[in-house]
Amino acid sequence: MSGRAWSDCGPPSGALDGVRVLDLSRILAGPYLTMMLGDLGADVVKVEPPGGDDTRTWGPPFHEGTTTYFLSVNRNKRSWSLDLTDVTQRAELLSLATTADIVVENFRPGVAERLGVGYEQLRELNPALVYCSINAFGNAPQARSLPGYDLLVQAVGGLMSVTGSTESGPTKTGVAVVDVLAGTHACAGVLAALRHAERTGEGQRVEVTLLQTVLSSLVNQGSAYLCTGHVPEAMGNAHPSLAPYETYAAADGSLVIAVGNDRQFAVLTTVLGAPELAQDPRFGTNPSRVEHRSELRVELEGRLGVLTVREACRVLTASGVPAGPVNDLAGAFELAEELGLRPVVDVGTSQHAVPVATSPLSLSATPVSYRRPPPSQGAVHQPRALRWDCGADPADRPATSSGPTA
């Protein structure tokens, strides 16, 4: 960590208290990474062009005039509007970079260097700097000019080919999951590089591509292709290697049954009043159930059809068989509340609170904190001195103070 000790600003607010993050990223993958760092206590300054992060216009829906897309990945940050093509304003940024611990950018390859904020340029000013680049396809000459959004990478990276059904055709996931996974992978790389920098004083560049992220995240599907040459296809809600492991029709709707072994299957058949199915040669082992998936569906739905979704989930869950309804988002958040997971927190003042989904991380000694709501866009004032913050409550600072807006 550069600069200051925890004692400079009172007790640490998280595991990354005192870590200074200069966030040049926009849209989703980079902002998701820097939000994770902010949740863990880092001071994150989000540098936006005068027009703002692209997602400030990605609406509807809106919450109090701000797009909910922007709100989803920008808590625990301050905003600073800077035009990096302006020499004076870029100099202000370079001044801040000399005392940063981490810089995150997701420009197209070559753009950061052209703007004077590339890794080699910033490393000369700050040798201990951890510099994270997230891009779509990498830095090779044949890849550098290719633009990339999550949807495009889902398509060319094979994820769409295994999502959806024969009827629907290739389908994207309901959220930009490649961006989220790229940001999560980048967080792991940044923290590893930060640990190295703390031990040695030596910074380094961390690079994550969306294409490699999706290929790595295909896990069993990717392994099936690499090891056997088999090209997986979309199977709707079914699993290529497990059965029963998909959605099934009950009397009033659908539920998921996710059986992971033969013991669970035997319990399932007993609960449904058909223990003989576990002895049937077609269904006695998982490989045989996968082979006879269609016949198994007929047998199970014949028994489930006399139960409502609620009844089926209750008796199966009580017997240790993984099962549940297909919730919408209202049902999902309600379930998390019922289970005591605190899935939502209001961030900000009582007059201006933003509901956000809480981090899935739980740390016993240095818990995640929610110190700032997603920021309004900072305004450029020239000249002015940029400065890092000690994590004070934004309500304690005047809105017109020099420095990034809360």
C-alpha positions as CSV (number, residue, x, y, z in Angstrom):
1,M,0.0,0.0,0.0
2,S,1.3,3.5,-0.8
3,G,0.9,6.6,1.3
4,R,-0.8,6.2,4.6
5,A,-1.3,3.8,7.5
6,W,-4.7,2.7,8.8
7,S,-4.1,4.9,11.9
8,D,-4.2,8.0,9.7
9,C,-7.9,7.7,9.3
10,G,-9.0,5.8,12.4
11,P,-9.9,2.1,12.5
12,P,-9.8,0.1,9.2
13,S,-13.1,-0.1,7.4
14,G,-12.2,-3.4,5.7
15,A,-9.5,-5.7,4.5
16,L,-8.5,-3.2,1.8
17,D,-8.6,-0.1,3.9
18,G,-5.8,2.2,2.8
19,V,-5.7,0.7,-0.7
20,R,-6.1,3.4,-3.4
21,V,-7.9,2.5,-6.6
22,L,-8.0,4.6,-9.7
23,D,-10.9,3.3,-11.8
24,L,-10.7,4.3,-15.5
25,S,-13.2,1.5,-16.5
26,R,-16.7,1.8,-17.6
27,I,-19.9,-0.3,-18.3
28,L,-19.7,-3.6,-16.4
29,A,-16.6,-5.8,-16.1
30,G,-14.2,-3.2,-14.7
31,P,-16.8,-1.4,-12.5
32,Y,-17.8,-4.8,-11.1
33,L,-14.2,-5.4,-10.1
34,T,-13.7,-2.0,-8.6
35,M,-17.0,-2.3,-6.7
36,M,-15.7,-5.5,-5.1
37,L,-12.6,-3.7,-4.1
38,G,-14.6,-0.8,-2.7
39,D,-16.8,-3.2,-0.7
40,L,-13.7,-4.6,0.9
41,G,-12.6,-1.1,2.1
42,A,-10.6,0.4,-0.8
43,D,-10.9,4.0,-1.7
44,V,-12.1,4.0,-5.3
45,V,-12.0,7.1,-7.5
46,K,-14.1,6.5,-10.6
47,V,-12.7,8.6,-13.5
48,E,-15.4,9.3,-16.1
49,P,-15.3,11.3,-19.3
50,P,-17.3,14.5,-19.4
51,G,-20.2,12.5,-20.9
52,G,-20.1,10.0,-18.1
53,D,-20.0,6.2,-17.9
54,D,-22.0,4.7,-20.8
55,T,-24.4,3.0,-18.5
56,R,-25.6,6.3,-17.1
57,T,-27.8,6.4,-20.2
58,W,-28.7,2.7,-20.3
59,G,-32.3,3.0,-19.2
60,P,-35.1,2.6,-18.5
61,P,-35.5,1.6,-15.7
62,F,-34.4,4.6,-13.5
63,H,-34.2,5.2,-9.8
64,E,-34.5,8.9,-8.9
65,G,-33.2,9.9,-12.3
66,T,-30.2,7.4,-12.4
67,T,-30.3,4.2,-14.5
68,T,-30.6,1.1,-12.3
69,Y,-27.8,-0.4,-14.5
70,F,-25.3,2.2,-13.4
71,L,-26.5,1.8,-9.8
72,S,-25.9,-2.0,-9.9
73,V,-22.0,-1.8,-10.0
74,N,-20.9,1.6,-8.7
75,R,-21.4,1.8,-5.0
76,N,-18.5,2.6,-2.7
77,K,-16.9,4.9,-5.3
78,R,-16.4,8.6,-5.8
79,S,-16.8,10.1,-9.3
80,W,-14.4,12.4,-11.0
81,S,-15.0,13.8,-14.5
82,L,-11.9,14.3,-16.5
83,D,-11.2,14.7,-20.2
84,L,-8.1,12.6,-20.8
85,T,-7.5,14.2,-24.2
86,D,-6.9,17.5,-22.3
87,V,-3.2,17.8,-21.3
88,T,-3.9,19.7,-18.1
89,Q,-6.6,17.3,-16.9
90,R,-4.5,14.3,-17.8
91,A,-1.7,15.8,-15.7
92,E,-4.1,15.8,-12.8
93,L,-4.8,12.2,-13.3
94,L,-1.1,11.3,-13.6
95,S,-0.5,13.1,-10.3
96,L,-3.1,10.9,-8.6
97,A,-1.6,7.8,-10.2
98,T,1.7,8.3,-8.6
99,T,0.2,7.4,-5.2
100,A,-2.4,4.9,-6.4
101,D,-2.0,1.2,-5.6
102,I,-4.3,-0.1,-8.3
103,V,-5.4,1.2,-11.7
104,V,-8.2,-0.5,-13.6
105,E,-9.0,0.2,-17.3
106,N,-11.0,-1.5,-20.0
107,F,-10.2,0.6,-23.0
108,R,-9.8,-1.1,-26.4
109,P,-6.1,-2.2,-26.6
110,G,-3.9,0.7,-27.5
111,V,-6.3,3.4,-26.4
112,A,-4.8,3.8,-22.8
113,E,-1.3,4.2,-24.3
114,R,-2.6,6.7,-26.8
115,L,-4.1,8.7,-24.0
116,G,-0.9,8.6,-22.0
117,V,-2.2,6.3,-19.2
118,G,-0.9,2.9,-20.4
119,Y,0.9,0.5,-18.1
120,E,4.4,1.3,-19.1
121,Q,3.7,5.1,-18.9
122,L,2.2,4.8,-15.4
123,R,4.9,2.3,-14.2
124,E,7.6,5.0,-14.8
125,L,5.7,7.2,-12.3
126,N,4.8,4.4,-9.8
127,P,6.9,1.2,-10.0
128,A,4.7,-0.5,-7.4
129,L,1.5,0.0,-9.3
130,V,-0.8,-2.9,-10.0
131,Y,-2.4,-2.1,-13.4
132,C,-5.4,-4.2,-14.5
133,S,-6.6,-4.3,-18.1
134,I,-9.8,-5.9,-19.1
135,N,-10.5,-6.3,-22.8
136,A,-12.5,-8.5,-25.1
137,F,-10.0,-10.5,-27.2
138,G,-6.4,-9.6,-26.1
139,N,-3.4,-7.6,-27.3
140,A,-2.3,-9.7,-30.3
141,P,-2.1,-7.7,-33.5
142,Q,-5.1,-9.6,-35.0
143,A,-7.2,-9.0,-31.9
144,R,-6.4,-5.4,-30.9
145,S,-8.9,-3.7,-33.2
146,L,-11.8,-5.9,-32.4
147,P,-14.5,-4.3,-30.2
148,G,-16.3,-6.5,-27.8
149,Y,-19.4,-6.4,-25.7
150,D,-20.7,-9.3,-23.5
151,L,-23.3,-10.4,-26.0
152,L,-20.8,-10.6,-28.8
153,V,-18.4,-12.7,-26.6
154,Q,-21.2,-15.0,-25.5
155,A,-21.9,-15.6,-29.2
156,V,-18.3,-16.1,-30.5
157,G,-17.2,-17.8,-27.3
158,G,-19.6,-20.7,-27.5
159,L,-21.8,-19.9,-24.5
160,M,-24.9,-19.1,-26.5
161,S,-24.5,-22.5,-28.3
162,V,-25.1,-24.4,-25.1
163,T,-27.8,-22.0,-23.8
164,G,-31.4,-22.3,-24.8
165,S,-33.1,-25.2,-26.5
166,T,-33.7,-26.8,-29.9
167,E,-36.8,-24.7,-30.2
168,S,-35.3,-21.4,-29.1
169,G,-32.0,-21.7,-30.8
170,P,-28.8,-20.2,-29.3
171,T,-29.7,-17.9,-26.5
172,K,-27.9,-15.4,-24.4
173,T,-28.0,-15.6,-20.6
174,G,-30.4,-13.3,-18.8
175,V,-27.5,-11.0,-17.5
176,A,-24.1,-10.1,-18.9
177,V,-22.5,-13.0,-17.1
178,V,-19.2,-12.9,-19.0
179,D,-18.6,-9.4,-17.9
180,V,-19.4,-10.3,-14.3
181,L,-17.1,-13.4,-14.4
182,A,-14.3,-11.3,-16.1
183,G,-14.5,-8.8,-13.3
184,T,-14.4,-11.5,-10.6
185,H,-11.4,-13.2,-12.2
186,A,-9.7,-9.8,-12.5
187,C,-10.3,-9.2,-8.8
188,A,-8.5,-12.4,-7.9
189,G,-5.6,-11.4,-10.2
190,V,-5.4,-7.8,-8.7
191,L,-5.4,-9.1,-5.1
192,A,-2.6,-11.6,-6.0
193,A,-0.6,-8.8,-7.6
194,L,-1.2,-6.5,-4.7
195,R,0.1,-9.1,-2.3
196,H,3.2,-9.4,-4.5
197,A,3.7,-5.6,-4.6
198,E,3.4,-5.3,-0.8
199,R,6.1,-8.0,-0.3
200,T,8.5,-6.8,-3.0
201,G,7.6,-3.2,-4.0
202,E,7.2,-4.5,-7.5
203,G,4.0,-3.8,-9.4
204,Q,2.8,-5.7,-12.5
205,R,0.2,-5.7,-15.2
206,V,-2.9,-8.0,-14.8
207,E,-4.8,-8.7,-17.9
208,V,-8.1,-10.5,-18.3
209,T,-9.9,-11.1,-21.6
210,L,-13.6,-11.7,-22.0
211,L,-13.0,-14.5,-24.5
212,Q,-10.6,-16.5,-22.2
213,T,-13.1,-15.9,-19.4
214,V,-15.9,-17.5,-21.2
215,L,-13.8,-20.4,-22.4
216,S,-12.6,-21.1,-18.9
217,S,-16.1,-20.7,-17.5
218,L,-17.5,-23.3,-19.8
219,V,-16.0,-25.8,-17.3
220,N,-17.6,-29.2,-17.9
221,Q,-18.9,-28.3,-21.3
222,G,-15.5,-27.1,-22.4
223,S,-13.8,-30.1,-21.0
224,A,-16.2,-32.5,-22.8
225,Y,-15.1,-30.9,-26.1
226,L,-11.3,-30.8,-25.3
227,C,-11.2,-34.4,-24.0
228,T,-13.5,-36.1,-26.4
229,G,-14.0,-33.9,-29.4
230,H,-17.7,-33.9,-28.7
231,V,-19.4,-30.5,-29.4
232,P,-22.1,-29.9,-26.8
233,E,-25.4,-28.5,-27.9
234,A,-28.1,-26.6,-26.1
235,M,-30.4,-28.8,-24.0
236,G,-32.8,-26.3,-22.5
237,N,-32.9,-26.9,-18.7
238,A,-31.4,-30.4,-18.9
239,H,-27.9,-31.3,-17.8
240,P,-25.6,-33.2,-20.2
241,S,-24.2,-35.5,-17.5
242,L,-26.8,-35.7,-14.8
243,A,-30.4,-36.9,-14.5
244,P,-32.9,-36.0,-13.1
245,Y,-31.4,-32.5,-13.1
246,E,-33.8,-30.0,-14.8
247,T,-37.3,-28.5,-14.6
248,Y,-40.3,-30.8,-14.3
249,A,-44.0,-30.1,-14.6
250,A,-46.2,-30.3,-11.5
251,A,-49.9,-29.7,-11.3
252,D,-49.7,-25.9,-11.3
253,G,-46.3,-25.1,-12.7
254,S,-42.7,-26.1,-12.9
255,L,-40.1,-26.9,-10.3
256,V,-36.4,-27.9,-10.4
257,I,-35.2,-31.3,-9.2
258,A,-31.4,-31.5,-9.0
259,V,-30.4,-35.1,-8.1
260,G,-26.6,-35.5,-7.8
261,N,-26.2,-39.2,-6.9
262,D,-28.0,-42.5,-6.8
263,R,-28.8,-42.2,-3.1
264,Q,-30.8,-39.0,-3.7
265,F,-32.5,-40.6,-6.7
266,A,-33.7,-43.6,-4.5
267,V,-35.0,-41.1,-1.9
268,L,-36.8,-39.2,-4.7
269,T,-38.5,-42.3,-6.0
270,T,-39.6,-43.3,-2.5
271,V,-41.1,-39.9,-1.7
272,L,-43.0,-40.0,-5.0
273,G,-44.4,-43.5,-4.2
274,A,-42.4,-45.3,-6.9
275,P,-39.4,-46.9,-5.3
276,E,-39.4,-49.5,-8.1
277,L,-37.9,-46.9,-10.4
278,A,-34.6,-47.0,-8.5
279,Q,-34.4,-50.7,-9.3
280,D,-35.3,-50.3,-13.0
281,P,-32.2,-51.0,-15.2
282,R,-33.0,-47.9,-17.1
283,F,-32.7,-45.7,-14.1
284,G,-30.6,-47.5,-11.5
285,T,-27.4,-45.5,-12.2
286,N,-26.7,-42.0,-13.3
287,P,-25.3,-42.9,-16.7
288,S,-28.3,-45.1,-17.4
289,R,-30.7,-42.3,-16.3
290,V,-28.9,-39.9,-18.7
291,E,-29.3,-42.4,-21.5
292,H,-33.0,-42.8,-20.8
293,R,-33.7,-39.2,-19.8
294,S,-36.9,-38.9,-21.8
295,E,-38.5,-42.1,-20.3
296,L,-37.5,-40.9,-16.8
297,R,-39.2,-37.5,-17.4
298,V,-42.4,-39.3,-18.3
299,E,-42.3,-41.4,-15.1
300,L,-41.5,-38.5,-12.8
301,E,-44.0,-36.1,-14.2
302,G,-46.7,-38.7,-14.0
303,R,-46.2,-38.7,-10.2
304,L,-45.5,-35.0,-9.8
305,G,-48.7,-34.1,-11.7
306,V,-50.9,-34.8,-8.7
307,L,-48.9,-32.3,-6.6
308,T,-48.7,-28.6,-6.7
309,V,-45.2,-27.0,-7.0
310,R,-45.4,-26.0,-3.3
311,E,-46.4,-29.5,-2.2
312,A,-43.7,-31.2,-4.3
313,C,-41.0,-28.8,-3.1
314,R,-42.1,-29.3,0.6
315,V,-42.0,-33.1,0.6
316,L,-38.9,-33.4,-1.5
317,T,-36.9,-30.8,0.5
318,A,-38.0,-32.4,3.8
319,S,-36.5,-35.7,2.5
320,G,-33.2,-34.2,1.5
321,V,-33.9,-34.1,-2.3
322,P,-32.7,-30.8,-3.8
323,A,-35.8,-29.2,-5.2
324,G,-37.3,-25.7,-5.6
325,P,-39.7,-23.5,-7.5
326,V,-38.6,-21.4,-10.5
327,N,-38.8,-18.0,-8.8
328,D,-38.9,-14.6,-10.4
329,L,-36.7,-12.0,-8.9
330,A,-39.3,-11.0,-6.3
331,G,-39.4,-14.6,-5.2
332,A,-35.7,-15.0,-5.2
333,F,-35.1,-11.9,-3.0
334,E,-37.9,-13.0,-0.7
335,L,-36.3,-16.5,-0.3
336,A,-33.0,-15.0,0.6
337,E,-34.7,-12.8,3.2
338,E,-36.4,-15.9,4.7
339,L,-33.1,-17.7,4.9
340,G,-31.5,-14.8,6.8
341,L,-29.0,-13.8,4.1
342,R,-29.7,-10.1,4.1
343,P,-29.8,-9.8,0.3
344,V,-30.5,-6.1,0.1
345,V,-29.1,-3.0,1.9
346,D,-30.0,0.6,1.5
347,V,-26.9,2.8,0.9
348,G,-26.9,6.5,1.4
349,T,-28.8,9.0,3.5
350,S,-32.4,8.5,4.7
351,Q,-33.4,11.2,2.1
352,H,-31.5,9.6,-0.7
353,A,-31.1,5.9,-0.2
354,V,-30.3,3.4,-3.0
355,P,-31.3,-0.3,-2.5
356,V,-28.4,-2.5,-3.7
357,A,-27.9,-6.3,-3.7
358,T,-25.4,-7.2,-1.0
359,S,-22.0,-8.8,-1.7
360,P,-22.0,-12.6,-1.4
361,L,-18.7,-12.3,0.6
362,S,-18.8,-12.7,4.3
363,L,-15.6,-12.0,6.2
364,S,-15.6,-12.6,10.0
365,A,-12.9,-10.1,10.9
366,T,-13.1,-7.5,8.1
367,P,-16.6,-7.5,6.9
368,V,-17.8,-6.0,3.7
369,S,-19.1,-2.4,4.1
370,Y,-21.5,-0.2,2.2
371,R,-20.2,3.3,2.8
372,R,-21.3,5.2,-0.3
373,P,-24.2,5.1,-2.7
374,P,-23.3,5.0,-6.4
375,P,-22.0,8.5,-7.1
376,S,-23.4,11.4,-9.1
377,Q,-21.1,12.4,-11.9
378,G,-18.3,14.6,-10.8
379,A,-17.8,17.9,-12.4
380,V,-14.5,19.2,-13.8
381,H,-12.9,22.2,-12.2
382,Q,-9.6,23.5,-13.4
383,P,-7.1,23.8,-12.0
384,R,-7.6,21.7,-8.9
385,A,-5.6,19.2,-6.8
386,L,-6.8,15.7,-6.7
387,R,-6.6,13.9,-3.4
388,W,-7.3,10.6,-1.8
389,D,-10.0,10.2,0.8
390,C,-9.9,8.6,4.3
391,G,-13.3,7.0,3.9
392,A,-15.3,9.7,5.8
393,D,-19.0,9.7,5.5
394,P,-19.9,11.7,2.3
395,A,-22.4,13.7,4.3
396,D,-19.4,15.2,6.2
397,R,-18.0,16.8,3.0
398,P,-19.5,19.8,1.2
399,A,-20.8,18.9,-2.3
400,T,-18.6,21.6,-3.8
401,S,-15.4,20.5,-2.2
402,S,-12.2,20.0,-4.2
403,G,-11.9,16.4,-5.2
404,P,-14.1,13.6,-6.4
405,T,-17.8,13.8,-5.6
406,A,-19.3,11.3,-3.2
